[in-house]
Amino acid sequence: MDILNRIAASRAALSPAERRVAALLLEDPRDFVQRPVAELAGRAGVSKPTVVRFCRSVGYDGLADFKRKLAGTVNEGVPFVHRAVDEDDKPGDIVVKLIDNTVSALLRYRNEAASHAFERAISALTEAGLAGRRIEFYGIGNSGIVALDAQHKFFRLGVHVQAIIDPHVQVMSATMLRPGDCVVAISNSGRSRDLLEALEIARRKGAVTVLITCSGSPLALTAQGSNQVLLAVDHPEDHDRYSPMVSRLLHLTVIDILTTAVALRLPGERRPALQEIKRNLRVKRYPAPDDATADADGALAVSAEPRSP
C-alpha cells in the first residue's frame, strides 16, 4: 500500500515525536484508523497536537482527512492489478494489461493523493501567476515531455511560464530566480543529480519548489522547508526495466489537476483570452457540419460557440 510505504520511506524527515506516531501507524494501520486522537497520542507517548502535526507533515489536512484516505486503503481498498507484459503476449493481452495497470494506478492515486499538499502547490502557483512572477517546469528525459505539456497548458492561462528540459539551462535559469517565483520539478526516479543541483540553486534564491516524484527518493527528501511542496506519485512500475508509462500518465494527471485548479482561482477577466484562443484555433480546422459553413469565397464562417481544438 503506497500510503504506508510513503510514510515508511519519509520517516527520516519527521521529528522524533512524529516518528513515534509513524511507528504506531505502521504497526497496525487498521487499529490506527479506529482509535480516537487521545488514544493514539497515549499509545505513541506524544501530545494530541503532535498526532495532528504528523498527519499534516505527511501531506494531509489533518487527522480526519488522513484517516479517511487510510481507511480507503486498508479497509475498502482499490482493486489493484499490475501485470508485467511478457514476450509471448498477444496484442489483446497487451491491451488488457496496460489499460488495467493504468486504470488501477489512477484509482489508487485518487485515494492516496494528499489534498493538503495539492492546496499548497495550487496556492503557490496561483500567487506566482497573479503577481506576474516566473513559473518554470523542470524535467529531464521522459519527464521533460511532461514539463512541455505543463507549459502548453499553463501558458494559455496568461502567466509567465516556461518548460526547461536542458540541465545546463535549468542551472542558468535557477540562478536568475527570485523570491515569489515557482519551480515545478518532475522526475520519475527522483535521482537525477542535474535536477537536484538546479533545485538547490532555486531554493537558495528563495523560489518555491513543487516536487512531483516518488516518495523516499533523494528529490522527495529535499522537501523540508515551508517553500518546498512534495506531490508524491508512487507506483509499482519498474522504471529501470521499462520505459515509464504509468508514471508518465500519473504525472500528466497531476499537471491537469494543477492547471484546472489554478485556472479556477485566476480572475475572471482572463477567461476571454482563453475563448479568443479557441476561436483563433478553430479556423485552423476543417469545419464540422454542425459548427461551420463555407462562405462564397471559401472562408470559414465559425459559429459563436467555440470548441476545443
C-alpha positions as CSV (number, residue, x, y, z in Angstrom):
1,M,0.0,0.0,0.0
2,D,1.7,3.1,-1.2
3,I,0.4,5.4,1.5
4,L,2.2,3.3,4.1
5,N,5.3,2.8,2.0
6,R,5.5,6.6,1.5
7,I,5.3,7.2,5.3
8,A,7.8,4.5,6.0
9,A,10.2,6.0,3.4
10,S,9.9,9.5,4.7
11,R,10.3,8.9,8.5
12,A,13.8,10.4,8.4
13,A,12.3,13.8,7.6
14,L,9.9,13.7,10.6
15,S,10.5,15.0,14.1
16,P,11.3,12.4,16.8
17,A,7.8,12.7,18.3
18,E,6.2,12.3,14.8
19,R,8.3,9.2,14.2
20,R,6.7,7.6,17.2
21,V,3.3,8.3,15.7
22,A,4.5,6.8,12.4
23,A,5.7,3.7,14.2
24,L,2.3,3.3,15.8
25,L,0.6,3.6,12.5
26,L,2.9,1.2,10.6
27,E,2.5,-1.4,13.4
28,D,-1.3,-1.7,12.9
29,P,-2.9,0.6,10.3
30,R,-6.4,-0.7,10.8
31,D,-6.2,-0.1,14.5
32,F,-4.9,3.4,13.9
33,V,-8.0,4.2,11.8
34,Q,-10.4,3.2,14.6
35,R,-8.7,4.9,17.6
36,P,-9.6,8.5,18.7
37,V,-6.8,11.0,18.8
38,A,-6.5,10.8,22.6
39,E,-5.8,7.1,22.5
40,L,-3.4,7.4,19.6
41,A,-1.5,10.1,21.5
42,G,-1.3,8.0,24.6
43,R,-0.2,4.9,22.8
44,A,2.5,6.8,20.9
45,G,3.6,8.8,24.1
46,V,3.0,12.1,22.4
47,S,0.5,15.0,22.7
48,K,-2.7,15.2,20.7
49,P,-1.4,18.1,18.6
50,T,1.6,16.0,17.6
51,V,-0.7,13.4,16.1
52,V,-2.4,16.1,14.0
53,R,1.0,17.6,13.1
54,F,2.2,14.2,11.9
55,C,-0.8,13.9,9.6
56,R,0.0,17.3,8.1
57,S,3.7,16.6,7.8
58,V,2.9,13.6,5.6
59,G,0.7,15.7,3.4
60,Y,-2.9,15.6,4.7
61,D,-5.2,18.3,6.0
62,G,-5.4,16.8,9.5
63,L,-6.3,13.6,11.3
64,A,-9.8,13.2,9.8
65,D,-8.5,13.6,6.3
66,F,-5.7,11.2,6.9
67,K,-7.9,8.6,8.5
68,R,-10.4,8.8,5.6
69,K,-7.7,8.2,3.0
70,L,-6.1,5.5,5.1
71,A,-9.4,3.7,5.6
72,G,-10.0,3.7,1.9
73,T,-6.7,1.9,1.5
74,V,-6.7,-0.7,4.3
75,N,-10.5,-1.4,4.5
76,E,-12.2,-0.8,1.2
77,G,-9.1,-1.0,-0.9
78,V,-8.8,-0.4,-4.7
79,P,-8.7,-3.4,-6.9
80,F,-5.1,-3.1,-7.9
81,V,-3.5,-5.1,-10.7
82,H,0.0,-4.7,-12.1
83,R,0.8,-7.4,-14.6
84,A,4.1,-7.2,-16.5
85,V,4.0,-7.6,-20.2
86,D,5.5,-10.9,-21.4
87,E,7.3,-11.6,-24.7
88,D,4.7,-14.1,-25.8
89,D,1.7,-11.9,-25.1
90,K,-0.7,-11.4,-27.9
91,P,-1.8,-7.9,-28.8
92,G,-5.1,-8.4,-27.0
93,D,-3.2,-9.4,-23.8
94,I,-1.0,-6.3,-24.1
95,V,-4.1,-4.1,-24.4
96,V,-5.8,-5.5,-21.4
97,K,-2.6,-5.5,-19.2
98,L,-1.6,-1.9,-20.0
99,I,-5.1,-0.5,-19.6
100,D,-5.7,-2.4,-16.3
101,N,-2.4,-1.2,-15.0
102,T,-3.2,2.4,-15.8
103,V,-6.8,2.4,-14.5
104,S,-5.8,0.7,-11.2
105,A,-2.9,3.1,-10.7
106,L,-5.1,6.2,-11.3
107,L,-7.8,4.9,-8.9
108,R,-5.1,4.1,-6.3
109,Y,-3.7,7.6,-6.7
110,R,-7.1,9.1,-6.4
111,N,-7.5,7.5,-2.9
112,E,-4.0,8.4,-1.7
113,A,-3.4,11.9,-3.1
114,A,-2.6,14.3,-0.3
115,S,-5.1,17.2,-0.7
116,H,-3.1,19.3,1.8
117,A,0.0,19.2,-0.5
118,F,-2.1,20.0,-3.5
119,E,-3.6,23.0,-1.7
120,R,-0.1,24.4,-1.0
121,A,1.1,23.8,-4.6
122,I,-2.0,25.3,-6.1
123,S,-1.7,28.4,-3.8
124,A,2.0,28.9,-4.7
125,L,1.3,28.6,-8.5
126,T,-1.7,31.0,-8.3
127,E,0.2,33.6,-6.3
128,A,3.1,33.5,-8.7
129,G,0.7,33.8,-11.7
130,L,-1.2,36.7,-10.1
131,A,2.0,38.6,-9.2
132,G,3.4,38.1,-12.7
133,R,6.3,36.0,-11.4
134,R,8.1,33.2,-13.2
135,I,6.6,29.7,-13.2
136,E,9.1,27.1,-14.6
137,F,8.7,23.4,-15.1
138,Y,11.9,21.3,-15.0
139,G,12.1,17.8,-16.4
140,I,14.8,15.7,-18.0
141,G,14.4,12.9,-20.5
142,N,10.9,11.3,-20.3
143,S,9.9,13.8,-17.6
144,G,10.8,16.6,-20.0
145,I,7.8,15.6,-22.1
146,V,5.5,16.2,-19.1
147,A,7.2,19.6,-18.5
148,L,6.5,20.6,-22.0
149,D,2.8,19.5,-21.6
150,A,2.6,21.6,-18.5
151,Q,4.0,24.7,-20.3
152,H,1.4,24.1,-23.1
153,K,-1.4,24.1,-20.6
154,F,-0.3,26.9,-18.3
155,F,0.7,29.5,-20.9
156,R,-2.9,29.7,-22.0
157,L,-3.8,31.0,-18.6
158,G,-1.8,34.2,-19.3
159,V,1.0,33.5,-16.8
160,H,4.8,33.7,-17.3
161,V,5.6,30.0,-17.8
162,Q,8.5,28.1,-19.3
163,A,9.4,24.4,-19.6
164,I,13.2,23.8,-19.3
165,I,14.4,20.4,-20.2
166,D,18.2,21.0,-20.6
167,P,20.2,20.6,-17.4
168,H,22.6,23.4,-18.2
169,V,19.8,25.8,-19.0
170,Q,18.0,24.7,-15.8
171,V,21.1,25.8,-13.8
172,M,21.2,29.1,-15.6
173,S,17.5,29.8,-15.2
174,A,17.5,28.7,-11.5
175,T,20.3,31.2,-10.8
176,M,18.1,34.1,-12.1
177,L,15.1,33.2,-9.9
178,R,13.9,35.4,-7.1
179,P,11.5,35.0,-4.1
180,G,8.0,34.6,-5.4
181,D,9.0,32.6,-8.4
182,C,7.8,29.0,-8.6
183,V,9.6,25.9,-10.0
184,V,7.8,22.6,-10.6
185,A,10.3,19.7,-10.9
186,I,9.1,16.4,-12.4
187,S,11.1,13.2,-12.0
188,N,10.0,9.6,-12.1
189,S,13.0,8.2,-10.2
190,G,13.9,11.4,-8.2
191,R,17.6,10.6,-8.6
192,S,18.8,12.9,-11.3
193,R,21.9,14.8,-10.0
194,D,21.4,17.6,-12.5
195,L,17.9,18.2,-11.4
196,L,18.8,18.1,-7.7
197,E,21.6,20.6,-8.3
198,A,19.3,23.0,-10.2
199,L,16.7,22.8,-7.5
200,E,19.2,23.5,-4.7
201,I,20.1,26.7,-6.6
202,A,16.4,27.6,-6.9
203,R,15.9,27.1,-3.1
204,R,18.9,29.3,-2.3
205,K,17.3,32.0,-4.5
206,G,14.1,31.9,-2.4
207,A,11.8,30.3,-5.1
208,V,9.0,27.9,-4.1
209,T,9.7,24.4,-5.4
210,V,7.0,21.9,-6.1
211,L,8.3,18.3,-6.5
212,I,6.4,15.7,-8.5
213,T,8.3,12.5,-7.8
214,C,8.1,9.2,-5.9
215,S,8.3,9.4,-2.1
216,G,11.5,8.3,-0.4
217,S,13.6,9.4,-3.4
218,P,16.5,11.8,-3.0
219,L,14.4,14.5,-4.6
220,A,11.5,13.9,-2.3
221,L,13.7,14.0,0.8
222,T,14.7,17.6,-0.1
223,A,11.1,18.8,0.7
224,Q,12.0,20.1,4.1
225,G,11.1,23.7,4.4
226,S,8.0,25.8,4.0
227,N,8.9,26.7,0.4
228,Q,9.1,23.1,-0.7
229,V,6.0,21.1,-1.6
230,L,6.0,17.3,-2.3
231,L,3.4,15.9,-4.5
232,A,4.3,12.2,-4.1
233,V,3.4,9.9,-7.0
234,D,4.1,6.3,-6.2
235,H,3.5,3.2,-8.4
236,P,5.0,-0.3,-8.8
237,E,6.4,0.3,-12.3
238,D,9.9,-0.9,-12.7
239,H,11.4,2.2,-14.3
240,D,14.9,0.5,-14.7
241,R,13.4,-2.2,-16.9
242,Y,10.5,-0.5,-18.8
243,S,10.0,2.9,-20.3
244,P,7.9,4.9,-17.7
245,M,4.3,4.6,-19.0
246,V,2.0,4.5,-15.9
247,S,4.2,7.1,-14.1
248,R,4.0,9.5,-17.0
249,L,0.2,9.3,-17.1
250,L,0.1,9.9,-13.4
251,H,2.4,12.9,-13.8
252,L,0.2,14.3,-16.6
253,T,-2.8,13.8,-14.4
254,V,-1.1,15.9,-11.6
255,I,-0.4,18.6,-14.2
256,D,-4.1,18.6,-15.2
257,I,-5.2,18.9,-11.6
258,L,-2.8,21.9,-11.0
259,T,-3.8,23.6,-14.3
260,T,-7.5,23.3,-13.6
261,A,-7.3,24.4,-10.0
262,V,-5.1,27.4,-10.9
263,A,-7.4,28.4,-13.8
264,L,-10.4,28.4,-11.4
265,R,-8.6,30.8,-9.0
266,L,-7.4,33.3,-11.5
267,P,-9.5,36.4,-12.1
268,G,-12.5,36.1,-14.5
269,E,-11.1,38.7,-16.8
270,R,-8.5,36.3,-18.1
271,R,-11.2,33.9,-19.5
272,P,-12.0,36.0,-22.6
273,A,-8.4,35.4,-23.7
274,L,-8.9,31.6,-23.5
275,Q,-12.1,31.9,-25.5
276,E,-10.3,34.0,-28.1
277,I,-7.5,31.4,-28.4
278,K,-10.2,28.8,-29.1
279,R,-11.8,30.9,-31.7
280,N,-8.5,31.6,-33.5
281,L,-7.6,27.9,-33.4
282,R,-11.0,27.0,-34.7
283,V,-10.2,28.3,-38.2
284,K,-7.2,26.0,-38.4
285,R,-9.5,23.0,-38.7
286,Y,-11.8,21.6,-41.3
287,P,-15.3,22.5,-40.4
288,A,-17.7,20.0,-38.9
289,P,-21.3,20.1,-40.4
290,D,-22.8,21.3,-37.2
291,D,-20.4,24.2,-36.4
292,A,-19.2,25.8,-39.5
293,T,-20.1,26.5,-43.1
294,A,-18.2,27.8,-46.1
295,D,-19.0,31.2,-47.5
296,A,-18.9,32.2,-51.1
297,D,-15.1,32.9,-51.1
298,G,-14.4,29.5,-49.3
299,A,-13.7,31.2,-46.0
300,L,-15.0,29.6,-42.8
301,A,-17.9,31.2,-41.0
302,V,-17.3,30.0,-37.4
303,S,-20.2,29.8,-35.0
304,A,-20.2,31.9,-31.9
305,E,-19.7,28.9,-29.6
306,P,-16.1,27.8,-29.7
307,R,-14.9,24.2,-29.3
308,S,-11.6,22.8,-28.1
309,P,-9.2,22.1,-30.9
